[in-house]
Amino acid sequence: MSQYDFSEVVGISAVQVKRKASELSWLRQGHNILLFGASGLGNTHIAAALGYALIEQSVRVKFTTGTAMVQHLQKAREGLGLEDALKKPDKYELLILDDIGYVKKSDSESQVLFELIAHRYERNSLVITTNQVFSEWDSIFGDNMMTVAVIDRLVHHAEIYQLEGESYRRKEAMKINGKSGQLN
């Protein structure tokens, strides 16, 4: 967390993240953290830093991309082992699903992601990062009813952070290229 410049974004503070890293009651209660923001604002960095801080306190954490988890669950479903695959992450108090909005998923893949979220609901915590606001989640789940059900479960016990600012990577590229306005 010390490498992240919280002054560069609006919507989250170092104090808020440090509190989540030190006050573990939210984990014990199965609450979630949702990090929304455009690419390059540090959603992944914050999620990983929080996970690392929790690991340092002996909290079991798993970090994976949303796409990798969906592919794993889909493969398990095809092999008739979805139930076991959904239970396997139960050993982690926190499951971090990074970038769930990047890949449009088939109905079958959307279903396994829904199953995972429903399985962890009120039992184990999730941190989810995404660059898509809730109104765009139909592109992830494809079905409005499933989208509403997923959002309902996630937000019921969640803190939601909407990060706003300029992409860190874009700013770095402009510095390197010596430009103050546009990248060619």
C-alpha positions as CSV (number, residue, x, y, z in Angstrom):
1,M,0.0,0.0,0.0
2,S,2.9,2.3,0.6
3,Q,3.6,2.4,-3.1
4,Y,0.2,3.6,-4.0
5,D,-0.4,7.4,-4.3
6,F,-3.9,7.8,-2.9
7,S,-3.8,11.5,-3.6
8,E,-4.0,10.7,-7.3
9,V,-7.5,9.2,-7.1
10,V,-10.8,10.2,-5.7
11,G,-13.1,7.6,-4.1
12,I,-10.8,5.7,-1.7
13,S,-8.3,6.7,0.9
14,A,-5.3,5.0,2.5
15,V,-7.1,5.2,5.9
16,Q,-10.0,3.2,4.5
17,V,-7.8,0.5,3.1
18,K,-5.6,0.3,6.2
19,R,-8.7,0.0,8.3
20,K,-9.9,-3.0,6.2
21,A,-6.4,-4.5,6.6
22,S,-6.5,-4.2,10.4
23,E,-10.1,-4.6,11.4
24,L,-10.9,-8.1,10.4
25,S,-14.6,-8.3,11.6
26,W,-15.8,-7.7,8.0
27,L,-14.0,-10.9,6.9
28,R,-15.5,-12.9,9.8
29,Q,-19.0,-11.7,8.8
30,G,-18.5,-12.6,5.1
31,H,-18.7,-9.0,3.9
32,N,-17.4,-7.8,0.5
33,I,-15.4,-5.0,-1.0
34,L,-16.1,-3.8,-4.6
35,L,-13.6,-1.7,-6.3
36,F,-14.9,0.1,-9.4
37,G,-12.7,2.3,-11.7
38,A,-11.3,2.8,-15.1
39,S,-8.2,0.9,-16.2
40,G,-5.0,2.3,-14.8
41,L,-6.4,3.7,-11.5
42,G,-5.0,1.0,-9.3
43,N,-8.0,-1.2,-8.5
44,T,-5.8,-4.3,-8.9
45,H,-3.0,-2.7,-6.9
46,I,-5.3,-1.9,-4.0
47,A,-6.9,-5.3,-4.0
48,A,-3.5,-7.1,-4.1
49,A,-2.0,-4.8,-1.4
50,L,-5.0,-5.5,0.9
51,G,-4.7,-9.2,0.3
52,Y,-1.0,-9.1,1.1
53,A,-1.6,-7.1,4.3
54,L,-4.2,-9.7,5.4
55,I,-1.8,-12.5,4.6
56,E,0.7,-10.9,6.9
57,Q,-1.9,-11.3,9.6
58,S,-2.3,-15.0,8.8
59,V,-5.6,-14.5,6.9
60,R,-5.9,-17.0,4.1
61,V,-6.3,-15.1,0.8
62,K,-6.6,-16.2,-2.8
63,F,-6.0,-13.8,-5.6
64,T,-7.1,-14.7,-9.2
65,T,-8.5,-13.0,-12.2
66,G,-12.2,-13.3,-12.8
67,T,-11.5,-14.9,-16.1
68,A,-9.2,-17.6,-14.7
69,M,-11.7,-18.5,-11.9
70,V,-14.5,-18.7,-14.4
71,Q,-12.5,-21.0,-16.7
72,H,-11.5,-23.2,-13.7
73,L,-15.2,-23.5,-12.6
74,Q,-16.4,-24.1,-16.2
75,K,-13.9,-26.9,-16.6
76,A,-15.0,-28.4,-13.3
77,R,-18.6,-28.2,-14.4
78,E,-17.8,-30.0,-17.6
79,G,-16.2,-32.7,-15.5
80,L,-19.2,-32.8,-13.2
81,G,-17.1,-31.5,-10.3
82,L,-18.6,-28.0,-9.9
83,E,-19.8,-28.5,-6.4
84,D,-16.3,-29.5,-5.2
85,A,-14.7,-26.7,-7.2
86,L,-17.1,-24.2,-5.5
87,K,-16.1,-25.5,-2.0
88,K,-12.4,-25.5,-2.6
89,P,-12.0,-21.7,-2.2
90,D,-13.9,-22.0,1.1
91,K,-10.6,-22.5,2.8
92,Y,-9.8,-18.8,2.0
93,E,-11.4,-16.2,4.1
94,L,-10.9,-13.8,1.3
95,L,-11.2,-14.5,-2.4
96,I,-10.0,-11.6,-4.7
97,L,-11.5,-11.7,-8.2
98,D,-9.7,-9.2,-10.3
99,D,-11.1,-7.6,-13.5
100,I,-14.4,-9.5,-13.7
101,G,-15.7,-7.3,-16.5
102,Y,-13.1,-7.7,-19.2
103,V,-14.3,-10.8,-20.9
104,K,-17.9,-11.3,-22.0
105,K,-18.8,-14.7,-20.8
106,S,-21.1,-17.4,-22.3
107,D,-24.3,-18.3,-20.5
108,S,-22.6,-21.3,-19.0
109,E,-19.6,-19.3,-17.8
110,S,-21.9,-16.6,-16.4
111,Q,-23.7,-19.3,-14.5
112,V,-20.6,-20.6,-12.8
113,L,-19.6,-17.1,-11.7
114,F,-23.1,-16.6,-10.3
115,E,-22.8,-20.0,-8.5
116,L,-19.5,-18.9,-7.0
117,I,-20.9,-15.6,-5.7
118,A,-24.0,-17.2,-4.4
119,H,-22.0,-19.9,-2.7
120,R,-19.8,-17.4,-0.8
121,Y,-22.7,-15.1,0.0
122,E,-22.8,-14.3,3.8
123,R,-20.1,-17.0,4.4
124,N,-16.8,-15.9,3.0
125,S,-15.7,-12.5,1.7
126,L,-14.9,-11.3,-1.8
127,V,-13.0,-8.4,-3.2
128,I,-14.0,-7.7,-6.7
129,T,-12.4,-5.3,-9.1
130,T,-14.0,-4.1,-12.3
131,N,-14.0,-1.3,-14.8
132,Q,-17.7,-1.7,-15.4
133,V,-20.4,0.0,-13.4
134,F,-23.4,-2.1,-12.3
135,S,-25.5,-0.8,-15.2
136,E,-23.1,-2.6,-17.6
137,W,-23.0,-5.9,-15.8
138,D,-25.6,-7.4,-18.2
139,S,-22.6,-7.8,-20.5
140,I,-20.9,-10.0,-17.9
141,F,-23.9,-12.1,-17.0
142,G,-26.0,-11.8,-20.1
143,D,-29.3,-12.3,-18.3
144,N,-30.9,-9.4,-16.5
145,M,-32.4,-11.5,-13.7
146,M,-29.0,-13.1,-13.0
147,T,-27.3,-9.7,-13.0
148,V,-29.8,-8.4,-10.5
149,A,-29.4,-11.5,-8.3
150,V,-25.6,-11.2,-8.4
151,I,-25.5,-7.5,-7.6
152,D,-28.1,-8.0,-4.8
153,R,-25.9,-10.6,-3.1
154,L,-22.7,-8.6,-3.5
155,V,-23.9,-5.3,-2.2
156,H,-25.9,-6.7,0.7
157,H,-22.9,-6.7,2.9
158,A,-20.3,-4.6,1.0
159,E,-18.3,-1.5,0.9
160,I,-18.2,0.0,-2.6
161,Y,-15.4,2.2,-3.8
162,Q,-15.7,4.1,-7.0
163,L,-12.2,5.3,-8.0
164,E,-11.9,8.3,-10.3
165,G,-8.8,9.9,-11.7
166,E,-6.4,9.7,-14.5
167,S,-4.7,6.4,-15.5
168,Y,-1.4,5.9,-13.8
169,R,0.0,4.1,-16.9
170,R,-1.1,7.0,-19.2
171,K,0.6,9.6,-16.9
172,E,3.8,7.5,-16.9
173,A,3.7,7.2,-20.7
174,M,3.3,10.9,-21.1
175,K,6.3,11.6,-18.7
176,I,8.4,9.1,-20.7
177,N,7.4,10.7,-24.0
178,G,7.8,14.2,-22.7
179,K,4.3,15.2,-23.6
180,S,1.9,17.0,-21.5
181,G,-1.3,16.4,-23.4
182,Q,-1.6,13.6,-25.9
183,L,-0.1,10.3,-26.8
184,N,0.5,9.7,-30.4
